[in-house]
Amino acid sequence: MKTTIEIADPLFTAAKRFAAARGLTLREVVETGLRRVLEPQQTAAKPFRLRKVTFKGRGLAEDLDWNSIREMIYEGRGGRPR
């Protein structure tokens, strides 16, 4: 497909020099650049995945309910939990 685009003079000159130095056409340089921009990032970070971690043992060392745990957390802090 043919199209017309406006390119800043310094960028056009640099692209022409780049192409000539490598034996390429300006079209090849532009198409390569567009492909690189439009391709999905191959070096993108992998999504975070939480490892499954287990611990040996038999659970809590003491039989505690949530109220007891809360009291232990606030112990010595000058206030009682609500």
CORCORWO-V662829 format. One record per residue. N is the residue number from 1. RES is the residue in three letters. NEAR is the number of other C-alpha atoms within 12 Angstrom. Layout:
n = {N & N}
res = {RES & RES}
near = {NEAR & NEAR}
This chain:
n = {1 & 2 & 3 & 4 & 5 & 6 & 7 & 8 & 9 & 10 & 11 & 12 & 13 & 14 & 15 & 16 & 17 & 18 & 19 & 20 & 21 & 22 & 23 & 24 & 25 & 26 & 27 & 28 & 29 & 30 & 31 & 32 & 33 & 34 & 35 & 36 & 37 & 38 & 39 & 40 & 41 & 42 & 43 & 44 & 45 & 46 & 47 & 48 & 49 & 50 & 51 & 52 & 53 & 54 & 55 & 56 & 57 & 58 & 59 & 60 & 61 & 62 & 63 & 64 & 65 & 66 & 67 & 68 & 69 & 70 & 71 & 72 & 73 & 74 & 75 & 76 & 77 & 78 & 79 & 80 & 81 & 82}
res = {MET & LYS & THR & THR & ILE & GLU & ILE & ALA & ASP & PRO & LEU & PHE & THR & ALA & ALA & LYS & ARG & PHE & ALA & ALA & ALA & ARG & GLY & LEU & THR & LEU & ARG & GLU & VAL & VAL & GLU & THR & GLY & LEU & ARG & ARG & VAL & LEU & GLU & PRO & GLN & GLN & THR & ALA & ALA & LYS & PRO & PHE & ARG & LEU & ARG & LYS & VAL & THR & PHE & LYS & GLY & ARG & GLY & LEU & ALA & GLU & ASP & LEU & ASP & TRP & ASN & SER & ILE & ARG & GLU & MET & ILE & TYR & GLU & GLY & ARG & GLY & GLY & ARG & PRO & ARG}
near = {5 & 5 & 6 & 7 & 8 & 9 & 13 & 10 & 10 & 11 & 14 & 18 & 14 & 17 & 25 & 22 & 17 & 19 & 21 & 16 & 13 & 13 & 13 & 17 & 17 & 22 & 21 & 18 & 23 & 22 & 18 & 17 & 15 & 13 & 13 & 13 & 12 & 11 & 13 & 11 & 11 & 10 & 8 & 9 & 9 & 8 & 7 & 7 & 7 & 6 & 6 & 6 & 6 & 8 & 8 & 7 & 7 & 9 & 10 & 11 & 7 & 9 & 11 & 13 & 11 & 11 & 14 & 15 & 15 & 16 & 18 & 16 & 15 & 15 & 13 & 10 & 11 & 9 & 12 & 14 & 16 & 7}
